[in-house]
Amino acid sequence: MEERFAEPQTIVQAETPEPAAASSEDASLKAVLEAIVYITDEPLSLQQIASALGRPLDKVKRLLDELSAEYARPEHGLSVREIAGGYKMSTKPEHHEAVRAFVKNLTPPLKLSLAALETLAVIAYKQPVTAPEIMEIRGVQGAGVLKTLLDRKLIAEAGRKKVVGQPILYKTTKEFLVQFGLKDLSELPTLKEFEELGRMELVEETPAAGARQQAAAAGDNPPAPLPEDA
C-alpha cells in the first residue's frame, strides 16, 4: 500500500502592525502646538497657527482641542483655552490666589486706581463711548485716567462720534480681554463681579471709596462717582 505523507505546513506568524505614520505625525505636531502656545504672549488664532505651520485648519483645531482636554485634567496647573479670539496657555482659575500671592513676592503687581477701574467698566459696558459720556456717567473729569488706560493698552480710540465737535470714541482692546481672561465681550461679568476680576488691584482707597464699594456689593449697580480723580 502506498503511504502518503502530508506535506509540512508553513506557519506564518502574524506581524505586529507598526504604529500608523499619521499618529506619529499628529503627536509631533501636537508637541509643536503645545510649545507655540506656551511661548507666545498674545493669544494666537487658529488661522494664524495653521498658516504659519502650513498644516490643515481642521487638523490643527482637532489637536488643539485634544491639548485643551489633556490640560483640563486636575493634575495640570495650566490650561489651554480660547481667549480673545485665539489660543493661550494660562494658569487655572482655582490656582489664581496661590499664583498671585507668589508673584507678589517677586514683582510689583499691575495696579489700577478705583477711578481707572470705574472708567474702564464704563467703557467696557457702554463702548464705543466718548469722554464726555464717560464724565456724565461718573460725574467727574477723567482725562488723566483715560491716558493711563491708553498707556496700558486696555482701551483704544475707535474713531469719532458724528456729532458737534466730533469727540473721540473709546473701546476696550484685546489686551483688556487677555488681562481679564475673557474669550470675547459676551463673557463680561456683572458690574459687581467686574471689580474682582483679573490681576487689577485697587490702590489708595479713601474712606468714601470703601463706602461706595460696600454699597456696590449689595447690587449690580455701578459705584457712585468719586468727588475727584486721583
Secondary structure as UniProt FT lines:
FT   HELIX           21..39
FT   HELIX           46..53
FT   HELIX           57..71
FT   TURN            74..75
FT   STRAND          78..83
FT   TURN            84..85
FT   STRAND          86..91
FT   HELIX           93..95
FT   HELIX           96..104
FT   TURN            105..106
FT   STRAND          112..113
FT   HELIX           114..126
FT   STRAND          129..130
FT   HELIX           131..138
FT   HELIX           143..151
FT   TURN            152..153
FT   STRAND          155..160
FT   TURN            164..165
FT   STRAND          168..172
FT   HELIX           174..180
FT   HELIX           185..187
FT   HELIX           191..194
FT   TURN            195..196
FT   TURN            198..199
FT   STRAND          202..203
FT   HELIX           207..216
FT   TURN            217..218
//
